[in-house]
Amino acid sequence: MRKIYIKFIVVCFSISPLFTSCEEELDLTNPTALSLEELLQTENGFELLANGVLDAYQKVPANEFLLIELRSDNVRANTENGNFPEINRYNVDPNNGDVATYYSNNMAAIKHANTIIDNRFLAPENQQYTVGEAYFMRALCHFNLVRAYQNVPYIDKVLDPNIDEARDYPQLPEAEVYEKIIDDFSTSIAFLNGGEQNRYRPTEGAAICLAAKAYLSQPNPNYSEAELLLASVVENNTSFGYDLLFTDIDDAEQFEFNPDPMNPTIDILTDQEYFANLVIDYGNVFGNEISEGFNDGILDGSWSNNPALEINDEIIFSIAYDLVSSDNYVTSDSGLDDQVETDSESFSFAMTLQGPSNGVNIASLDFLDVMTPELQPVRFYVSFDRLSYNPSDITNDTFNAKFPTDGEIGDNDWIILRYADVLLLYAEAILAGAESTTDQRAIDAYNQVRARAGLEEVFAVLTKQELLDERRVELVYENQRLYDLIRFGEADNVLQQFSIDNSLSYTADRKYLPFPQREIDNLPNFYTQNNGY
């Protein structure tokens, strides 16, 4: 992303680097320190508090890949690297640092959001949107937690650091947590209604779509409510400013001269050339561009991040990261007590080009059966490093290319929600848990995603399996697969077979992470550990 100039603010409980614009890079060279009381009296105090919530959330994606995608059938871990192989095998210990940090990072962002909500009646008229953002972020963090740990507390105020008050917030049944999540998203919609569209801030459209996703994810999905919400976005996508990045065949670039056999003076567009156009589109979704040119029917070169591409019509909500050289930085992978000293912060380095050196973003052989250059002529070249792909060698490691940052510090933004996901969720809501549907709205939404991938459309009938398979290849490495399997009711079937085939240890109880042992130790005899741990 571009330059954002911001300040440090001490809000009693932390020092938070804060965004003041989405159009510029982060620069924390001019810190100030204000108490919460002083901050609430400043002209833009609530805006700064809202920015602090977004900054706190930057730490959350640091662990997501390890705890979510690495526990799916999409990826595997090198057997020689740390505790990553054990996570991949579903042998996750309650004392695991990533398990505890992910929980605490979400809770820290919730605390920042609750600071705004607790003081919402003091927010001036021109900063009421920040209250909506706070409800949105509180819902999002609890959505992360309930999907990862299942039965979690729902924290709806800033807690004093004492055990007695914490005991008022016990673990809740999963269904109750979802009710509160949906209530918070609904409240945020009211506050954000008619607000400015900004891919780096919570918006009405993002809240509508995530509320729908929560309806689909709860133990007893409410398909009708999810369908109504998603229809309001999909059927009015232009008014929201959402669309797939897609080049129509009539507008495609022709990279090489290919004479028409009937008239050699005419240059015809080959399938390979059109696929290359779509590859560029798909890469641009993630803010990436490819170097070099078009040779032997494929795009040559390597992917790199281009901040100018990151704000695009497909992105509904993303977390901004930026690459800045610094001799003194603390990354989002750092300890909980460390505050960011520059904006040189990244989501999980395991997802980037650093991942191969740690052996954690390697495609599973099972996934390589469905993600091939032939089966996926567009998504393969964006999702994988093609130079590491060697199907003739089953021991070969094929690596992720969606996030081409080199090292722990990177500038690829982390996408929370994009329009392709929404189109597939809409089809899912219409399917309503059935094995298939003939509803043309679902088929059309599904086919939009297929067309951008250069694949044939389906006609007449869309099946549940086709939809699940499409989500797998479209959203690989975006930490969706495990939750998709759970939501579709297929986690036990798919992951148990995957575990048998790969000598892993999946059981039905291992769908969810263990509750962090340090949370249990902080409140002895209060929290109940998840089954299987």
C-alpha positions, 0 to 999 in steps of 0.5 A, spaced: 500 500 500 502 507 499 504 511 504 500 513 511 503 517 516 501 516 523 502 517 530 503 513 536 498 513 541 498 510 548 491 508 550 492 506 557 493 499 555 498 499 549 502 503 544 498 503 538 501 505 531 495 508 527 492 509 520 490 516 518 489 515 511 489 509 506 493 512 501 500 513 504 505 508 507 506 508 515 511 512 518 512 512 526 517 517 527 513 522 530 510 519 536 505 522 541 503 520 548 496 521 550 491 518 556 485 515 554 481 521 557 485 526 553 484 522 547 477 522 548 477 529 548 481 531 542 478 532 535 479 526 532 480 521 538 475 516 536 478 516 529 485 514 532 482 509 537 479 506 531 485 506 527 488 503 533 483 497 532 486 496 525 493 496 528 492 491 533 489 486 528 495 486 524 498 481 529 492 476 528 494 473 521 501 472 524 499 465 526 492 463 522 496 459 516 499 455 521 493 453 525 488 453 519 491 452 512 496 447 515 491 443 518 487 442 512 488 437 506 491 443 502 498 443 505 503 439 508 509 441 513 517 439 512 518 433 517 524 436 519 522 443 521 520 445 529 513 443 531 510 445 524 509 437 522 506 436 529 500 441 527 500 438 520 499 431 523 493 434 528 498 433 534 497 440 537 499 441 544 495 446 549 501 449 550 503 451 543 505 458 542 501 459 536 495 456 539 496 461 545 498 467 541 492 467 536 487 467 541 491 473 545 492 477 539 484 476 537 483 478 544 487 484 544 484 487 538 477 486 541 479 490 547 481 495 543 474 495 540 471 495 546 474 501 548 470 505 543 464 501 544 464 503 552 465 510 550 460 510 544 456 515 547 461 520 547 463 519 539 461 526 535 457 525 530 462 526 524 466 520 528 460 515 529 462 510 523 468 509 528 463 505 533 460 501 527 468 499 525 468 497 533 462 493 533 465 490 526 472 488 528 469 485 535 465 481 531 470 479 526 475 477 532 470 473 535 468 469 529 475 467 528 475 465 535 469 461 535 471 457 528 478 456 531 476 454 538 469 453 538 466 454 545 469 461 547 467 467 551 464 473 548 467 479 551 463 485 550 466 490 555 473 492 557 475 488 563 479 490 569 485 485 570 482 481 575 479 474 576 473 476 579 470 480 573 473 475 568 469 470 571 463 473 568 465 471 561 465 464 561 466 459 555 459 460 551 456 454 547 458 455 540 451 457 538 450 463 543 457 466 540 454 466 533 448 469 535 452 475 539 457 475 532 451 476 528 448 481 533 455 485 532 455 485 525 448 487 524 449 493 529 455 495 525 451 495 518 447 500 522 452 505 523 456 504 517 450 505 512 451 509 507 459 510 509 465 511 504 467 505 501 474 503 503 478 497 502 482 498 508 476 499 513 470 496 515 464 498 511 457 496 510 458 491 504 463 487 508 459 487 514 453 484 510 457 479 507 461 477 514 454 477 517 452 472 512 458 468 512 456 467 520 449 465 518 452 459 514 457 457 519 453 457 525 451 450 528 444 450 525 445 454 518 440 460 517 441 459 509 435 464 508 438 470 512 444 469 509 441 468 502 437 475 503 444 478 505 448 476 500 443 477 494 443 485 497 450 485 495 451 480 489 445 483 485 447 490 487 455 489 486 456 495 482 453 500 487 457 497 492 463 497 487 465 490 487 466 485 482 471 480 479 477 482 476 476 479 469 478 481 462 473 479 457 475 475 451 474 481 446 478 486 450 484 481 451 491 482 449 495 478 444 502 477 446 504 473 440 502 473 432 498 467 431 496 467 424 489 465 422 489 458 418 484 461 413 487 468 413 495 468 415 494 476 415 489 476 421 492 475 428 488 470 432 487 470 440 489 463 442 487 459 448 493 460 451 494 467 450 487 468 453 489 464 459 495 469 460 490 475 460 486 471 466 492 469 470 494 477 470 487 478 472 488 473 478 494 475 480 492 483 480 487 481 485 493 480 490 496 486 488 501 482 484 504 483 477 509 478 473 515 480 470 518 478 463 513 476 457 509 470 454 513 464 451 512 458 449 504 458 451 505 461 458 507 467 462 514 467 464 518 470 470 516 471 477 511 475 481 512 481 485 508 485 489 505 492 486 502 496 491 498 500 486 494 494 484 492 492 491 486 497 492 481 493 486 474 492 485 475 485 488 477 486 495 472 488 500 476 488 506 483 487 507 489 488 512 494 493 510 501 491 510 507 495 508 515 494 506 519 499 510 527 498 511 529 498 518 534 496 523 529 496 529 523 493 527 518 488 531 514 484 526 507 481 527 510 474 529 513 477 535 511 476 542 505 479 545 508 484 549 512 487 543 509 493 540 510 495 533 516 500 532 515 501 525 510 499 519 514 493 517 509 488 519 507 482 515 502 476 516 504 469 517 511 469 514 510 462 513 505 464 507 511 468 503 517 466 500 520 465 507 515 459 507 520 454 503 526 455 508 521 453 514 518 447 510 511 449 511 507 452 505 508 446 501 502 443 497 500 436 499 500 431 493 492 430 494 492 438 492 497 437 486 492 432 483 487 437 482 491 443 482 495 442 475 497 447 469 492 443 465 486 443 470 487 450 472 490 454 467 489 460 470 489 459 478 495 454 478 500 460 475 498 465 481 498 460 486 504 456 485 511 457 484 511 453 477 519 452 477 518 448 484 513 444 481 515 437 478 509 432 478 514 426 476 517 427 483 513 425 488 518 427 493 518 434 490 516 440 494 511 445 490 511 452 494 505 458 494 506 464 490 500 468 492 504 472 497 511 473 494 514 477 499 521 475 501 522 474 508 518 476 514 517 483 513 512 484 507 508 488 503 502 484 501 496 486 504 492 480 507 485 479 504 479 478 509 474 478 504 473 478 496 468 478 491 469 471 489 468 468 496 462 472 496 459 469 489 461 462 492 457 464 499 451 466 495 451 460 491 452 456 498 446 460 501 441 458 495 444 451 495 441 451 503 445 444 505 442 440 499 446 436 494 444 440 488 440 446 486 438 448 479 437 455 481 440 459 476 442 465 481 447 460 484 449 457 477 450 464 475 454 466 481 458 460 481 460 460 473 462 467 474 468 465 478 469 459 473 469 464 467 475 468 471 479 461 472 478 460 464 474 454 466 468 451 462 461 453 465 456 448 468 449 448 466 442 446 469 445 443 475 450 445 481 452 440 486 455 441 493 461 437 491 462 442 485 461 448 489 466 445 495 471 443 490 471 450 487 472 454 493 478 449 494 482 451 488 479 459 488 481 460 495 487 456 496 492 459 501 487 464 504 486 460 510 479 458 508 479 450 506 478 447 513 472 452 515 469 450 508 470 443 510 467 444 517 461 448 514 459 443 509 459 438 514 465 434 510 471 435 515 471 428 518 470 425 511 475 428 508 480 429 513 480 422 516 481 419 509 487 424 508 489 422 515 489 415 513 493 416 506 498 420 509 499 417 516 496 423 520 492 423 527 486 427 525 480 425 529 473 428 529 475 432 536 481 435 532 477 439 528 478 445 533 484 447 537 485 446 544 484 452 549 490 455 550 493 452 557 495 459 559 488 461 559 486 455 563 491 456 568 489 463 569 482 461 571 483 454 574 477 450 574 473 455 570 474 453 563 473 446 560 478 444 555 476 441 548 475 434 547 481 430 544 486 434 548 
